[in-house]
Amino acid sequence: MKVSVIGAGLAGCEAALQLAKRGIEVDLYEMRPKKTTGAHSTQNLAEFVCSNSLGSLDPTNASGLLKAEMSALGSFLIKAAKESQVPAGNALAIDRVVFSKKVEELINQSGKINLIREEVTKIPTDIPVILASGPLTSDSLAEDIKTFTGAEHLHFFDAIAPIVEKDSINFDKAFYASRYDKGEASYINCPMNKEEYEKFYNILINAPKIELKEFEKNAKFFESCLPIEVLASRGTDTLRFGPMKPVGLIDKRTGVENYAVVQLRQDDKSATMYNLVGFQTNLKWGSQKELLHSIPGLENANILRYGVMHRNTFINSPEILYPTLQCKKRKDLFFAGQLTGTEGYTESIATGMLAGINMANFLQDNDLLELSKVTMLGALTHYISDNEQKHFQPINSNWGIVEELNVDKKIKKNKKLKNEMLSNRSLEYLKNLLTV
Ligand SMILES: Cc1cc2nc3c(=O)[nH]c(=O)nc-3n(C[C@H](O)[C@H](O)[C@H](O)COP(=O)(O)OP(=O)(O)OC[C@H]3O[C@@H](n4cnc5c(N)ncnc54)[C@H](O)[C@@H]3O)c2cc1C
């Protein structure tokens, strides 16, 4: 029994190790150093391409809970990360060279993994496959994935808007309305007067941006998907005639049409998360926070996902995957990592782990592991495979996607207590699952 894992990045290495642990032989393909991605700078396995942090370790933080779940489920890379840790407060930051070395040792010691330094240009058809070639999948393989999934199911660029938690919006200022009262009043609107708009505009045009990598600079963005900072640079009023257009949006409490309006659109079925319409951005996260908190109604908004922009190859998972990460169209094919539309280092390792476990389950005729939405990993895999979604965009771990607690509003308002309860519920669920 043998599996091909394509890509020895974060997801691919974790998946290969999970397979090896279960006695399955792996051909692990990595195209570096023969061919590189433009973002990777070494030939090391599981290279961290940008920051060296995996985020919080606190299990009452969304990313921290994901890591606690992964430790419970036996993630090799989270263990290696902890052994390569450098001081960073509550966050799990690593020495990336030490980390890659540890991963390489694990791969070599497994006795089951054959590392092949070659580019894979087509999805192999004669062997079970885990595709973990990442956001910078080589062009030829991306082309083949496109053919396999159907052209409309492969996306290349991320220009995504921030998402905030509804419960943290101040409804003394924000109001529900649809433009010209058309349809249900399902949008949340944050109104601005002239002075507030000017303050917002000044923060925006002076905010530092993340430098795009050389290969990303030539990217063509759709005119309708331009980052807000690009629109703002065209003139003071460009945003007021674009995504912040106030026309037709009346606050029924005052009868006023405002100077500018930021609209938020529901992002999940349970209406806990709202994205800022037309607010895709490449600002640094600190600046995004300052900018969003300058918007009336969002002064204390809890930002569940920041806007990002970089080349990001990802499949339209809601059409293609089950929550087990198995492909609907081909049962011996699993997807893992950023390619699935889960965003971030921790999330990539997590989906690599699940794909590895489930490929082994599939080959050994065991039931596939479909985690409940009470866990962060289950919530993520259900979110990306929810085929009722119309405009799928990558997501990272956040409380908004987790199954709601069945408790009264008072407890829900106490964020610390609520997160503790959510975290305990997940870890308890996994404890039961693992003892069965
Ligand atoms: C520029 C950039 C910066 C990012 N910064 C951060 C950050 O700071 N924090 C964060 O949490 N997330 C960040 N991400 C998002 C994401 O977490 C990382 O990209 C993460 O490494 C994804 O893990 P992965 O395993 O899916 O892909 P990767 O870790 O990229 O692994 C994929 C591997 O597949 C190989 N490969 C590609 N095509 C082929 C092929 N055809 N044949 C063989 N091998 C192939 C690649 O060389 C690579 O080694 C960033 C992404 C990008 C693009």
The ligand as an ORCA input file, in Angstrom:
! r2SCAN-3c Opt
* xyz 0 1
  C       3.807     34.877      0.460
  C       3.048     34.160      1.538
  C       3.197     34.530      2.872
  C       2.485     33.850      3.899
  N       2.676     34.238      5.187
  C       2.025     33.587      6.187
  C       2.239     33.957      7.560
  O       3.017     34.843      7.868
  N       1.537     33.295      8.514
  C       0.673     32.281      8.218
  O       0.085     31.699      9.142
  N       0.461     31.921      6.931
  C       1.112     32.532      5.907
  N       0.887     32.175      4.586
  C      -0.151     31.188      4.274
  C       0.163     29.693      4.525
  O       0.044     29.439      5.888
  C       1.500     29.215      4.064
  O       1.601     29.426      2.690
  C       1.711     27.699      4.365
  O       3.035     27.383      4.118
  C       0.796     26.795      3.563
  O       1.099     25.460      3.830
  P       0.942     24.342      2.686
  O       1.499     23.081      3.235
  O      -0.425     24.345      2.168
  O       1.875     24.866      1.510
  P       3.475     25.026      1.492
  O       4.012     25.110      2.864
  O       3.769     26.141      0.538
  O       3.963     23.650      0.873
  C       3.732     23.282     -0.458
  C       4.983     22.641     -1.009
  O       4.680     22.079     -2.282
  C       5.763     22.320     -3.150
  N       5.223     22.250     -4.518
  C       4.428     23.138     -5.171
  N       4.086     22.673     -6.386
  C       4.695     21.452     -6.513
  C       4.737     20.476     -7.540
  N       4.076     20.649     -8.685
  N       5.462     19.346     -7.335
  C       6.148     19.155     -6.178
  N       6.157     20.051     -5.173
  C       5.422     21.177     -5.330
  C       6.277     23.683     -2.740
  O       7.607     23.874     -3.107
  C       6.117     23.626     -1.221
  O       7.259     23.158     -0.567
  C       1.593     32.812      3.553
  C       1.435     32.456      2.211
  C       2.148     33.105      1.211
  C       1.959     32.695     -0.212
*
